[in-house]
Every structure is written in C-alpha cells, then in structure tokens.
C-alpha cells in the first residue's frame, strides 16, 4: 500500500477492436496471466512456467493438473475474505477439505 497509483480514464473499447487485437484497456495485445495462490499476478510465459516448476521442485510433469473453476459472486466474497486472512487464498477457497466434503 506504499505505491502511488494514477487513475487512467480511457474510452470504452468496442468489441470489434477487441476481436481484432486493437489496443485498449491496460494490456497491449494478447497476453495471458497467471494468478498465484498469494494473489501475485505474473505474465504467463514459458520462462515463468519453467521457473515455477523448478521453484516447487516438480519431478514429474505428469503430476501437474489443470483445474477449471466456476467463479461467481459467492466465490468472489470468499476470495475477498480469504485475501485478508491468508497467504494461500485459492487453496483455502477451492481446495480446502471443507469444500471437498461439501
């Protein structure tokens, strides 16, 4: 909370410019991001993925699993609450034992 941010006022981006890859909003071009368990947002690149695999000492790539999660208003409220109390927000919300047994 020690970084000063500037408010940027921009015009609405039309759907035709979004579809054609036009510039608008806060991201230039097509960029994919990953959000870490502690809510750190990083650009998703080959190098960042390899670094992450090494950081967590993953021995077998077959052990990795992709999980698609439906995210609605209830999950948003849980995310906000967990972000104030935990450093492992997504684990607490989507992978906790309480959720698995429900």
C-alpha positions, 0 to 999 in steps of 0.5 A, a space after each residue: 500500500 506504499 505505491 502511488 497509483 494514477 487513475 487512467 480514464 480511457 474510452 470504452 473499447 468496442 468489441 470489434 477492436 477487441 476481436 481484432 487485437 486493437 489496443 485498449 484497456 491496460 494490456 497491449 495485445 494478447 497476453 495471458 496471466 497467471 494468478 498465484 495462490 498469494 494473489 501475485 499476478 505474473 505474465 504467463 510465459 514459458 520462462 515463468 512456467 519453467 521457473 515455477 516448476 523448478 521453484 516447487 521442485 516438480 519431478 514429474 510433469 505428469 503430476 501437474 493438473 489443470 483445474 477449471 473453476 466456476 467463479 461467481 459472486 459467492 466465490 468472489 466474497 470468499 476470495 475477498 475474505 480469504 485475501 485478508 486472512 491468508 497467504 494461500 487464498 485459492 487453496 483455502 477457497 477451492 481446495 480446502 477439505 471443507 469444500 471437498 466434503 461439501 
